[in-house]
Amino acid sequence: MKRFDAVKTMRDIRTELSERYQEDAKRQSDDLHRIHEKYGLQVPRTSFKRPAVAENEANYGEIDSE
């Protein structure tokens, strides 16, 4: 009897889904929406904080000419 390899199974699933979503990016959001509906999950509200502005932000990308 062949032993079950959980790591290999997860890698195969990840590869299959990756290929599926690369073909059509909207599929991933559709799949997630169906999962949320099926299990009665609420979509978490994402909040994005803007990074703090550095004092010398105006100098980014410039080369000092000293």
CHARMM-style PDB file with segment names, atoms N, HN, CA, C and O in Angstrom:
ATOM      1  N   MET     1       0.839  -1.183   0.000  1.00  0.00      PROA
ATOM      2  CA  MET     1       0.000   0.000   0.000  1.00  0.00      PROA
ATOM      3  C   MET     1       0.886   1.249   0.000  1.00  0.00      PROA
ATOM      4  O   MET     1       1.843   1.344   0.769  1.00  0.00      PROA
ATOM      5  N   LYS     2       0.556   2.199  -0.867  1.00  0.00      PROA
ATOM      6  HN  LYS     2      -0.221   2.122  -1.492  1.00  0.00      PROA
ATOM      7  CA  LYS     2       1.331   3.413  -1.002  1.00  0.00      PROA
ATOM      8  C   LYS     2       0.952   4.401   0.108  1.00  0.00      PROA
ATOM      9  O   LYS     2      -0.228   4.599   0.396  1.00  0.00      PROA
ATOM     10  N   ARG     3       1.962   5.016   0.725  1.00  0.00      PROA
ATOM     11  HN  ARG     3       2.921   4.856   0.492  1.00  0.00      PROA
ATOM     12  CA  ARG     3       1.713   5.982   1.805  1.00  0.00      PROA
ATOM     13  C   ARG     3       1.199   7.294   1.234  1.00  0.00      PROA
ATOM     14  O   ARG     3       1.591   7.711   0.144  1.00  0.00      PROA
ATOM     15  N   PHE     4       0.321   7.932   1.982  1.00  0.00      PROA
ATOM     16  HN  PHE     4       0.002   7.594   2.867  1.00  0.00      PROA
ATOM     17  CA  PHE     4      -0.232   9.226   1.594  1.00  0.00      PROA
ATOM     18  C   PHE     4       0.812  10.311   1.853  1.00  0.00      PROA
ATOM     19  O   PHE     4       1.372  10.391   2.946  1.00  0.00      PROA
ATOM     20  N   ASP     5       1.071  11.138   0.855  1.00  0.00      PROA
ATOM     21  HN  ASP     5       0.617  11.073  -0.034  1.00  0.00      PROA
ATOM     22  CA  ASP     5       2.054  12.217   0.973  1.00  0.00      PROA
ATOM     23  C   ASP     5       1.308  13.549   0.940  1.00  0.00      PROA
ATOM     24  O   ASP     5       0.961  14.047  -0.131  1.00  0.00      PROA
ATOM     25  N   ALA     6       1.066  14.120   2.117  1.00  0.00      PROA
ATOM     26  HN  ALA     6       1.348  13.716   2.987  1.00  0.00      PROA
ATOM     27  CA  ALA     6       0.290  15.353   2.234  1.00  0.00      PROA
ATOM     28  C   ALA     6       0.995  16.531   1.564  1.00  0.00      PROA
ATOM     29  O   ALA     6       0.343  17.370   0.942  1.00  0.00      PROA
ATOM     30  N   VAL     7       2.308  16.601   1.685  1.00  0.00      PROA
ATOM     31  HN  VAL     7       2.838  15.920   2.190  1.00  0.00      PROA
ATOM     32  CA  VAL     7       3.060  17.716   1.096  1.00  0.00      PROA
ATOM     33  C   VAL     7       2.942  17.682  -0.421  1.00  0.00      PROA
ATOM     34  O   VAL     7       2.710  18.714  -1.051  1.00  0.00      PROA
ATOM     35  N   LYS     8       3.099  16.512  -1.004  1.00  0.00      PROA
ATOM     36  HN  LYS     8       3.287  15.674  -0.493  1.00  0.00      PROA
ATOM     37  CA  LYS     8       2.982  16.384  -2.458  1.00  0.00      PROA
ATOM     38  C   LYS     8       1.565  16.747  -2.907  1.00  0.00      PROA
ATOM     39  O   LYS     8       1.386  17.416  -3.924  1.00  0.00      PROA
ATOM     40  N   THR     9       0.572  16.310  -2.154  1.00  0.00      PROA
ATOM     41  HN  THR     9       0.717  15.767  -1.328  1.00  0.00      PROA
ATOM     42  CA  THR     9      -0.814  16.614  -2.500  1.00  0.00      PROA
ATOM     43  C   THR     9      -1.059  18.118  -2.481  1.00  0.00      PROA
ATOM     44  O   THR     9      -1.683  18.657  -3.395  1.00  0.00      PROA
ATOM     45  N   MET    10      -0.575  18.794  -1.451  1.00  0.00      PROA
ATOM     46  HN  MET    10      -0.069  18.356  -0.709  1.00  0.00      PROA
ATOM     47  CA  MET    10      -0.749  20.249  -1.358  1.00  0.00      PROA
ATOM     48  C   MET    10      -0.010  20.965  -2.490  1.00  0.00      PROA
ATOM     49  O   MET    10      -0.518  21.944  -3.037  1.00  0.00      PROA
ATOM     50  N   ARG    11       1.167  20.494  -2.840  1.00  0.00      PROA
ATOM     51  HN  ARG    11       1.580  19.699  -2.395  1.00  0.00      PROA
ATOM     52  CA  ARG    11       1.912  21.103  -3.952  1.00  0.00      PROA
ATOM     53  C   ARG    11       1.149  20.936  -5.269  1.00  0.00      PROA
ATOM     54  O   ARG    11       1.080  21.858  -6.082  1.00  0.00      PROA
ATOM     55  N   ASP    12       0.582  19.753  -5.463  1.00  0.00      PROA
ATOM     56  HN  ASP    12       0.637  19.004  -4.803  1.00  0.00      PROA
ATOM     57  CA  ASP    12      -0.183  19.503  -6.688  1.00  0.00      PROA
ATOM     58  C   ASP    12      -1.406  20.421  -6.754  1.00  0.00      PROA
ATOM     59  O   ASP    12      -1.712  20.980  -7.807  1.00  0.00      PROA
ATOM     60  N   ILE    13      -2.100  20.572  -5.628  1.00  0.00      PROA
ATOM     61  HN  ILE    13      -1.851  20.117  -4.773  1.00  0.00      PROA
ATOM     62  CA  ILE    13      -3.276  21.455  -5.584  1.00  0.00      PROA
ATOM     63  C   ILE    13      -2.865  22.887  -5.863  1.00  0.00      PROA
ATOM     64  O   ILE    13      -3.519  23.577  -6.645  1.00  0.00      PROA
ATOM     65  N   ARG    14      -1.781  23.347  -5.227  1.00  0.00      PROA
ATOM     66  HN  ARG    14      -1.250  22.786  -4.592  1.00  0.00      PROA
ATOM     67  CA  ARG    14      -1.312  24.721  -5.418  1.00  0.00      PROA
ATOM     68  C   ARG    14      -0.931  24.975  -6.879  1.00  0.00      PROA
ATOM     69  O   ARG    14      -1.255  26.026  -7.432  1.00  0.00      PROA
ATOM     70  N   THR    15      -0.251  24.025  -7.497  1.00  0.00      PROA
ATOM     71  HN  THR    15       0.012  23.171  -7.048  1.00  0.00      PROA
ATOM     72  CA  THR    15       0.149  24.159  -8.895  1.00  0.00      PROA
ATOM     73  C   THR    15      -1.070  24.216  -9.803  1.00  0.00      PROA
ATOM     74  O   THR    15      -1.137  25.046 -10.711  1.00  0.00      PROA
ATOM     75  N   GLU    16      -2.027  23.340  -9.560  1.00  0.00      PROA
ATOM     76  HN  GLU    16      -1.973  22.666  -8.823  1.00  0.00      PROA
ATOM     77  CA  GLU    16      -3.247  23.295 -10.374  1.00  0.00      PROA
ATOM     78  C   GLU    16      -4.021  24.610 -10.267  1.00  0.00      PROA
ATOM     79  O   GLU    16      -4.463  25.156 -11.278  1.00  0.00      PROA
ATOM     80  N   LEU    17      -4.184  25.116  -9.045  1.00  0.00      PROA
ATOM     81  HN  LEU    17      -3.825  24.673  -8.224  1.00  0.00      PROA
ATOM     82  CA  LEU    17      -4.910  26.375  -8.865  1.00  0.00      PROA
ATOM     83  C   LEU    17      -4.144  27.547  -9.471  1.00  0.00      PROA
ATOM     84  O   LEU    17      -4.745  28.447 -10.057  1.00  0.00      PROA
ATOM     85  N   SER    18      -2.835  27.538  -9.332  1.00  0.00      PROA
ATOM     86  HN  SER    18      -2.347  26.807  -8.855  1.00  0.00      PROA
ATOM     87  CA  SER    18      -2.023  28.605  -9.905  1.00  0.00      PROA
ATOM     88  C   SER    18      -2.212  28.678 -11.412  1.00  0.00      PROA
ATOM     89  O   SER    18      -2.384  29.762 -11.969  1.00  0.00      PROA
ATOM     90  N   GLU    19      -2.180  27.528 -12.069  1.00  0.00      PROA
ATOM     91  HN  GLU    19      -2.040  26.647 -11.616  1.00  0.00      PROA
ATOM     92  CA  GLU    19      -2.379  27.495 -13.517  1.00  0.00      PROA
ATOM     93  C   GLU    19      -3.792  27.951 -13.878  1.00  0.00      PROA
ATOM     94  O   GLU    19      -3.987  28.676 -14.854  1.00  0.00      PROA
ATOM     95  N   ARG    20      -4.772  27.523 -13.086  1.00  0.00      PROA
ATOM     96  HN  ARG    20      -4.614  26.935 -12.293  1.00  0.00      PROA
ATOM     97  CA  ARG    20      -6.174  27.894 -13.337  1.00  0.00      PROA
ATOM     98  C   ARG    20      -6.356  29.398 -13.246  1.00  0.00      PROA
ATOM     99  O   ARG    20      -7.028  29.992 -14.089  1.00  0.00      PROA
ATOM    100  N   TYR    21      -5.764  30.027 -12.226  1.00  0.00      PROA
ATOM    101  HN  TYR    21      -5.219  29.545 -11.541  1.00  0.00      PROA
ATOM    102  CA  TYR    21      -5.950  31.457 -12.013  1.00  0.00      PROA
ATOM    103  C   TYR    21      -5.100  32.300 -12.957  1.00  0.00      PROA
ATOM    104  O   TYR    21      -5.451  33.448 -13.229  1.00  0.00      PROA
ATOM    105  N   GLN    22      -4.000  31.764 -13.459  1.00  0.00      PROA
ATOM    106  HN  GLN    22      -3.715  30.831 -13.238  1.00  0.00      PROA
ATOM    107  CA  GLN    22      -3.198  32.506 -14.425  1.00  0.00      PROA
ATOM    108  C   GLN    22      -3.926  32.596 -15.770  1.00  0.00      PROA
ATOM    109  O   GLN    22      -3.765  33.571 -16.505  1.00  0.00      PROA
ATOM    110  N   GLU    23      -4.718  31.585 -16.081  1.00  0.00      PROA
ATOM    111  HN  GLU    23      -4.849  30.794 -15.484  1.00  0.00      PROA
ATOM    112  CA  GLU    23      -5.485  31.605 -17.326  1.00  0.00      PROA
ATOM    113  C   GLU    23      -6.567  32.683 -17.280  1.00  0.00      PROA
ATOM    114  O   GLU    23      -6.821  33.360 -18.276  1.00  0.00      PROA
ATOM    115  N   ASP    24      -7.206  32.840 -16.110  1.00  0.00      PROA
ATOM    116  HN  ASP    24      -7.000  32.290 -15.300  1.00  0.00      PROA
ATOM    117  CA  ASP    24      -8.284  33.809 -15.962  1.00  0.00      PROA
ATOM    118  C   ASP    24      -8.276  34.327 -14.528  1.00  0.00      PROA
ATOM    119  O   ASP    24      -8.701  33.626 -13.610  1.00  0.00      PROA
ATOM    120  N   ALA    25      -7.798  35.543 -14.336  1.00  0.00      PROA
ATOM    121  HN  ALA    25      -7.453  36.113 -15.081  1.00  0.00      PROA
ATOM    122  CA  ALA    25      -7.640  36.107 -12.991  1.00  0.00      PROA
ATOM    123  C   ALA    25      -8.970  36.275 -12.268  1.00  0.00      PROA
ATOM    124  O   ALA    25      -9.004  36.227 -11.038  1.00  0.00      PROA
ATOM    125  N   LYS    26     -10.056  36.469 -12.991  1.00  0.00      PROA
ATOM    126  HN  LYS    26     -10.029  36.508 -13.990  1.00  0.00      PROA
ATOM    127  CA  LYS    26     -11.361  36.663 -12.355  1.00  0.00      PROA
ATOM    128  C   LYS    26     -11.855  35.382 -11.673  1.00  0.00      PROA
ATOM    129  O   LYS    26     -12.675  35.446 -10.757  1.00  0.00      PROA
ATOM    130  N   ARG    27     -11.370  34.248 -12.105  1.00  0.00      PROA
ATOM    131  HN  ARG    27     -10.704  34.196 -12.848  1.00  0.00      PROA
ATOM    132  CA  ARG    27     -11.773  32.971 -11.500  1.00  0.00      PROA
ATOM    133  C   ARG    27     -11.481  32.935 -10.006  1.00  0.00      PROA
ATOM    134  O   ARG    27     -12.286  32.419  -9.231  1.00  0.00      PROA
ATOM    135  N   GLN    28     -10.347  33.474  -9.598  1.00  0.00      PROA
ATOM    136  HN  GLN    28      -9.693  33.893 -10.227  1.00  0.00      PROA
ATOM    137  CA  GLN    28      -9.967  33.424  -8.193  1.00  0.00      PROA
ATOM    138  C   GLN    28     -10.968  34.191  -7.340  1.00  0.00      PROA
ATOM    139  O   GLN    28     -11.409  33.690  -6.306  1.00  0.00      PROA
ATOM    140  N   SER    29     -11.333  35.398  -7.759  1.00  0.00      PROA
ATOM    141  HN  SER    29     -10.975  35.805  -8.599  1.00  0.00      PROA
ATOM    142  CA  SER    29     -12.295  36.165  -6.978  1.00  0.00      PROA
ATOM    143  C   SER    29     -13.668  35.497  -7.013  1.00  0.00      PROA
ATOM    144  O   SER    29     -14.390  35.539  -6.016  1.00  0.00      PROA
ATOM    145  N   ASP    30     -14.047  34.880  -8.136  1.00  0.00      PROA
ATOM    146  HN  ASP    30     -13.460  34.846  -8.946  1.00  0.00      PROA
ATOM    147  CA  ASP    30     -15.317  34.153  -8.216  1.00  0.00      PROA
ATOM    148  C   ASP    30     -15.322  32.955  -7.265  1.00  0.00      PROA
ATOM    149  O   ASP    30     -16.304  32.714  -6.564  1.00  0.00      PROA
ATOM    150  N   ASP    31     -14.215  32.208  -7.248  1.00  0.00      PROA
ATOM    151  HN  ASP    31     -13.416  32.404  -7.818  1.00  0.00      PROA
ATOM    152  CA  ASP    31     -14.117  31.054  -6.346  1.00  0.00      PROA
ATOM    153  C   ASP    31     -14.205  31.487  -4.890  1.00  0.00      PROA
ATOM    154  O   ASP    31     -14.903  30.862  -4.092  1.00  0.00      PROA
ATOM    155  N   LEU    32     -13.500  32.553  -4.547  1.00  0.00      PROA
ATOM    156  HN  LEU    32     -12.933  33.062  -5.195  1.00  0.00      PROA
ATOM    157  CA  LEU    32     -13.540  33.042  -3.166  1.00  0.00      PROA
ATOM    158  C   LEU    32     -14.937  33.508  -2.784  1.00  0.00      PROA
ATOM    159  O   LEU    32     -15.389  33.280  -1.661  1.00  0.00      PROA
ATOM    160  N   HSD    33     -15.616  34.157  -3.714  1.00  0.00      PROA
ATOM    161  HN  HSD    33     -15.249  34.342  -4.626  1.00  0.00      PROA
ATOM    162  CA  HSD    33     -16.987  34.614  -3.456  1.00  0.00      PROA
ATOM    163  C   HSD    33     -17.912  33.425  -3.177  1.00  0.00      PROA
ATOM    164  O   HSD    33     -18.722  33.464  -2.251  1.00  0.00      PROA
ATOM    165  N   ARG    34     -17.783  32.364  -3.990  1.00  0.00      PROA
ATOM    166  HN  ARG    34     -17.125  32.332  -4.743  1.00  0.00      PROA
ATOM    167  CA  ARG    34     -18.610  31.166  -3.782  1.00  0.00      PROA
ATOM    168  C   ARG    34     -18.311  30.507  -2.437  1.00  0.00      PROA
ATOM    169  O   ARG    34     -19.229  30.036  -1.766  1.00  0.00      PROA
ATOM    170  N   ILE    35     -17.052  30.469  -2.038  1.00  0.00      PROA
ATOM    171  HN  ILE    35     -16.306  30.852  -2.583  1.00  0.00      PROA
ATOM    172  CA  ILE    35     -16.673  29.882  -0.750  1.00  0.00      PROA
ATOM    173  C   ILE    35     -17.275  30.694   0.392  1.00  0.00      PROA
ATOM    174  O   ILE    35     -17.797  30.129   1.353  1.00  0.00      PROA
ATOM    175  N   HSD    36     -17.202  32.023   0.286  1.00  0.00      PROA
ATOM    176  HN  HSD    36     -16.777  32.482  -0.494  1.00  0.00      PROA
ATOM    177  CA  HSD    36     -17.786  32.876   1.326  1.00  0.00      PROA
ATOM    178  C   HSD    36     -19.287  32.639   1.447  1.00  0.00      PROA
ATOM    179  O   HSD    36     -19.823  32.574   2.553  1.00  0.00      PROA
ATOM    180  N   GLU    37     -19.958  32.512   0.314  1.00  0.00      PROA
ATOM    181  HN  GLU    37     -19.522  32.565  -0.584  1.00  0.00      PROA
ATOM    182  CA  GLU    37     -21.403  32.261   0.339  1.00  0.00      PROA
ATOM    183  C   GLU    37     -21.713  30.886   0.924  1.00  0.00      PROA
ATOM    184  O   GLU    37     -22.618  30.751   1.748  1.00  0.00      PROA
ATOM    185  N   LYS    38     -20.974  29.876   0.504  1.00  0.00      PROA
ATOM    186  HN  LYS    38     -20.240  29.985  -0.165  1.00  0.00      PROA
ATOM    187  CA  LYS    38     -21.233  28.501   0.933  1.00  0.00      PROA
ATOM    188  C   LYS    38     -21.106  28.355   2.443  1.00  0.00      PROA
ATOM    189  O   LYS    38     -21.929  27.690   3.072  1.00  0.00      PROA
ATOM    190  N   TYR    39     -20.087  28.966   3.028  1.00  0.00      PROA
ATOM    191  HN  TYR    39     -19.418  29.506   2.517  1.00  0.00      PROA
ATOM    192  CA  TYR    39     -19.839  28.798   4.450  1.00  0.00      PROA
ATOM    193  C   TYR    39     -20.325  29.973   5.293  1.00  0.00      PROA
ATOM    194  O   TYR    39     -20.081  30.012   6.499  1.00  0.00      PROA
ATOM    195  N   GLY    40     -21.003  30.921   4.676  1.00  0.00      PROA
ATOM    196  HN  GLY    40     -21.201  30.890   3.696  1.00  0.00      PROA
ATOM    197  CA  GLY    40     -21.558  32.052   5.424  1.00  0.00      PROA
ATOM    198  C   GLY    40     -20.495  32.958   6.017  1.00  0.00      PROA
ATOM    199  O   GLY    40     -20.683  33.527   7.092  1.00  0.00      PROA
ATOM    200  N   LEU    41     -19.393  33.090   5.325  1.00  0.00      PROA
ATOM    201  HN  LEU    41     -19.240  32.628   4.452  1.00  0.00      PROA
ATOM    202  CA  LEU    41     -18.301  33.937   5.809  1.00  0.00      PROA
ATOM    203  C   LEU    41     -18.504  35.363   5.350  1.00  0.00      PROA
ATOM    204  O   LEU    41     -19.043  35.614   4.272  1.00  0.00      PROA
ATOM    205  N   GLN    42     -18.071  36.286   6.171  1.00  0.00      PROA
ATOM    206  HN  GLN    42     -17.633  36.082   7.046  1.00  0.00      PROA
ATOM    207  CA  GLN    42     -18.127  37.689   5.782  1.00  0.00      PROA
ATOM    208  C   GLN    42     -16.790  38.073   5.175  1.00  0.00      PROA
ATOM    209  O   GLN    42     -15.732  37.651   5.641  1.00  0.00      PROA
ATOM    210  N   VAL    43     -16.858  38.868   4.146  1.00  0.00      PROA
ATOM    211  HN  VAL    43     -17.718  39.210   3.767  1.00  0.00      PROA
ATOM    212  CA  VAL    43     -15.642  39.338   3.498  1.00  0.00      PROA
ATOM    213  C   VAL    43     -15.015  40.380   4.422  1.00  0.00      PROA
ATOM    214  O   VAL    43     -15.657  41.374   4.760  1.00  0.00      PROA
ATOM    215  N   PRO    44     -13.774  40.160   4.831  1.00  0.00      PROA
ATOM    216  CA  PRO    44     -13.150  41.126   5.727  1.00  0.00      PROA
ATOM    217  C   PRO    44     -12.918  42.457   5.035  1.00  0.00      PROA
ATOM    218  O   PRO    44     -12.543  42.513   3.864  1.00  0.00      PROA
ATOM    219  N   ARG    45     -13.145  43.509   5.770  1.00  0.00      PROA
ATOM    220  HN  ARG    45     -13.450  43.464   6.721  1.00  0.00      PROA
ATOM    221  CA  ARG    45     -12.861  44.839   5.231  1.00  0.00      PROA
ATOM    222  C   ARG    45     -11.368  45.068   5.307  1.00  0.00      PROA
ATOM    223  O   ARG    45     -10.751  44.924   6.362  1.00  0.00      PROA
ATOM    224  N   THR    46     -10.811  45.421   4.193  1.00  0.00      PROA
ATOM    225  HN  THR    46     -11.312  45.539   3.336  1.00  0.00      PROA
ATOM    226  CA  THR    46      -9.375  45.678   4.180  1.00  0.00      PROA
ATOM    227  C   THR    46      -9.144  47.164   4.390  1.00  0.00      PROA
ATOM    228  O   THR    46      -9.814  48.010   3.798  1.00  0.00      PROA
ATOM    229  N   SER    47      -8.204  47.449   5.226  1.00  0.00      PROA
ATOM    230  HN  SER    47      -7.660  46.761   5.707  1.00  0.00      PROA
ATOM    231  CA  SER    47      -7.848  48.849   5.429  1.00  0.00      PROA
ATOM    232  C   SER    47      -6.357  48.977   5.146  1.00  0.00      PROA
ATOM    233  O   SER    47      -5.532  48.213   5.647  1.00  0.00      PROA
ATOM    234  N   PHE    48      -6.060  49.928   4.360  1.00  0.00      PROA
ATOM    235  HN  PHE    48      -6.730  50.549   3.953  1.00  0.00      PROA
ATOM    236  CA  PHE    48      -4.672  50.148   3.988  1.00  0.00      PROA
ATOM    237  C   PHE    48      -4.212  51.460   4.574  1.00  0.00      PROA
ATOM    238  O   PHE    48      -4.832  52.503   4.368  1.00  0.00      PROA
ATOM    239  N   LYS    49      -3.126  51.395   5.301  1.00  0.00      PROA
ATOM    240  HN  LYS    49      -2.622  50.547   5.469  1.00  0.00      PROA
ATOM    241  CA  LYS    49      -2.536  52.614   5.831  1.00  0.00      PROA
ATOM    242  C   LYS    49      -1.463  53.076   4.867  1.00  0.00      PROA
ATOM    243  O   LYS    49      -0.675  52.287   4.345  1.00  0.00      PROA
ATOM    244  N   ARG    50      -1.460  54.362   4.652  1.00  0.00      PROA
ATOM    245  HN  ARG    50      -2.100  55.003   5.076  1.00  0.00      PROA
ATOM    246  CA  ARG    50      -0.389  54.909   3.830  1.00  0.00      PROA
ATOM    247  C   ARG    50       0.885  54.930   4.656  1.00  0.00      PROA
ATOM    248  O   ARG    50       0.842  55.234   5.848  1.00  0.00      PROA
ATOM    249  N   PRO    51       2.004  54.617   4.049  1.00  0.00      PROA
ATOM    250  CA  PRO    51       3.255  54.642   4.797  1.00  0.00      PROA
ATOM    251  C   PRO    51       3.597  56.071   5.209  1.00  0.00      PROA
ATOM    252  O   PRO    51       3.245  57.039   4.536  1.00  0.00      PROA
ATOM    253  N   ALA    52       4.283  56.166   6.318  1.00  0.00      PROA
ATOM    254  HN  ALA    52       4.569  55.379   6.865  1.00  0.00      PROA
ATOM    255  CA  ALA    52       4.718  57.479   6.784  1.00  0.00      PROA
ATOM    256  C   ALA    52       5.667  58.088   5.753  1.00  0.00      PROA
ATOM    257  O   ALA    52       6.478  57.387   5.149  1.00  0.00      PROA
ATOM    258  N   VAL    53       5.555  59.364   5.567  1.00  0.00      PROA
ATOM    259  HN  VAL    53       4.896  59.934   6.058  1.00  0.00      PROA
ATOM    260  CA  VAL    53       6.383  60.051   4.582  1.00  0.00      PROA
ATOM    261  C   VAL    53       7.734  60.380   5.213  1.00  0.00      PROA
ATOM    262  O   VAL    53       7.818  60.951   6.299  1.00  0.00      PROA
ATOM    263  N   ALA    54       8.761  60.005   4.508  1.00  0.00      PROA
ATOM    264  HN  ALA    54       8.692  59.541   3.625  1.00  0.00      PROA
ATOM    265  CA  ALA    54      10.106  60.284   4.995  1.00  0.00      PROA
ATOM    266  C   ALA    54      10.418  61.769   4.808  1.00  0.00      PROA
ATOM    267  O   ALA    54       9.898  62.413   3.897  1.00  0.00      PROA
ATOM    268  N   GLU    55      11.259  62.293   5.666  1.00  0.00      PROA
ATOM    269  HN  GLU    55      11.681  61.770   6.407  1.00  0.00      PROA
ATOM    270  CA  GLU    55      11.606  63.712   5.600  1.00  0.00      PROA
ATOM    271  C   GLU    55      12.272  64.073   4.282  1.00  0.00      PROA
ATOM    272  O   GLU    55      12.075  65.170   3.760  1.00  0.00      PROA
ATOM    273  N   ASN    56      13.046  63.166   3.755  1.00  0.00      PROA
ATOM    274  HN  ASN    56      13.206  62.275   4.179  1.00  0.00      PROA
ATOM    275  CA  ASN    56      13.788  63.465   2.538  1.00  0.00      PROA
ATOM    276  C   ASN    56      13.172  62.782   1.320  1.00  0.00      PROA
ATOM    277  O   ASN    56      13.892  62.394   0.400  1.00  0.00      PROA
ATOM    278  N   GLU    57      11.860  62.632   1.305  1.00  0.00      PROA
ATOM    279  HN  GLU    57      11.275  62.946   2.052  1.00  0.00      PROA
ATOM    280  CA  GLU    57      11.198  61.939   0.195  1.00  0.00      PROA
ATOM    281  C   GLU    57      11.464  62.625  -1.138  1.00  0.00      PROA
ATOM    282  O   GLU    57      11.552  61.963  -2.172  1.00  0.00      PROA
ATOM    283  N   ALA    58      11.592  63.938  -1.119  1.00  0.00      PROA
ATOM    284  HN  ALA    58      11.521  64.476  -0.279  1.00  0.00      PROA
ATOM    285  CA  ALA    58      11.843  64.670  -2.353  1.00  0.00      PROA
ATOM    286  C   ALA    58      13.185  64.275  -2.976  1.00  0.00      PROA
ATOM    287  O   ALA    58      13.387  64.471  -4.174  1.00  0.00      PROA
ATOM    288  N   ASN    59      14.091  63.729  -2.187  1.00  0.00      PROA
ATOM    289  HN  ASN    59      13.927  63.570  -1.214  1.00  0.00      PROA
ATOM    290  CA  ASN    59      15.419  63.375  -2.676  1.00  0.00      PROA
ATOM    291  C   ASN    59      15.490  61.940  -3.208  1.00  0.00      PROA
ATOM    292  O   ASN    59      16.521  61.547  -3.754  1.00  0.00      PROA
ATOM    293  N   TYR    60      14.426  61.152  -3.065  1.00  0.00      PROA
ATOM    294  HN  TYR    60      13.588  61.472  -2.622  1.00  0.00      PROA
ATOM    295  CA  TYR    60      14.471  59.764  -3.520  1.00  0.00      PROA
ATOM    296  C   TYR    60      14.734  59.730  -5.006  1.00  0.00      PROA
ATOM    297  O   TYR    60      14.137  60.482  -5.776  1.00  0.00      PROA
ATOM    298  N   GLY    61      15.621  58.861  -5.396  1.00  0.00      PROA
ATOM    299  HN  GLY    61      16.106  58.250  -4.771  1.00  0.00      PROA
ATOM    300  CA  GLY    61      15.907  58.664  -6.798  1.00  0.00      PROA
ATOM    301  C   GLY    61      16.925  59.636  -7.360  1.00  0.00      PROA
ATOM    302  O   GLY    61      17.382  59.476  -8.491  1.00  0.00      PROA
ATOM    303  N   GLU    62      17.280  60.638  -6.582  1.00  0.00      PROA
ATOM    304  HN  GLU    62      16.909  60.769  -5.663  1.00  0.00      PROA
ATOM    305  CA  GLU    62      18.275  61.604  -7.074  1.00  0.00      PROA
ATOM    306  C   GLU    62      19.661  61.203  -6.602  1.00  0.00      PROA
ATOM    307  O   GLU    62      19.826  60.565  -5.562  1.00  0.00      PROA
ATOM    308  N   ILE    63      20.634  61.584  -7.376  1.00  0.00      PROA
ATOM    309  HN  ILE    63      20.500  62.102  -8.221  1.00  0.00      PROA
ATOM    310  CA  ILE    63      22.031  61.298  -7.017  1.00  0.00      PROA
ATOM    311  C   ILE    63      22.647  62.584  -6.508  1.00  0.00      PROA
ATOM    312  O   ILE    63      22.529  63.641  -7.129  1.00  0.00      PROA
ATOM    313  N   ASP    64      23.303  62.474  -5.373  1.00  0.00      PROA
ATOM    314  HN  ASP    64      23.400  61.616  -4.869  1.00  0.00      PROA
ATOM    315  CA  ASP    64      23.984  63.659  -4.831  1.00  0.00      PROA
ATOM    316  C   ASP    64      25.106  64.055  -5.776  1.00  0.00      PROA
ATOM    317  O   ASP    64      25.889  63.215  -6.219  1.00  0.00      PROA
ATOM    318  N   SER    65      25.173  65.331  -6.074  1.00  0.00      PROA
ATOM    319  HN  SER    65      24.536  66.014  -5.714  1.00  0.00      PROA
ATOM    320  CA  SER    65      26.208  65.810  -6.994  1.00  0.00      PROA
ATOM    321  C   SER    65      27.245  66.624  -6.239  1.00  0.00      PROA
ATOM    322  O   SER    65      27.469  67.797  -6.539  1.00  0.00      PROA
ATOM    323  N   GLU    66      27.855  66.008  -5.287  1.00  0.00      PROA
ATOM    324  HN  GLU    66      27.673  65.055  -5.044  1.00  0.00      PROA
ATOM    325  CA  GLU    66      28.876  66.723  -4.502  1.00  0.00      PROA
ATOM    326  C   GLU    66      30.245  66.395  -4.991  1.00  0.00      PROA
ATOM    327  OT1 GLU    66      31.230  66.902  -4.454  1.00  0.00      PROA
TER     328      GLU     66
END
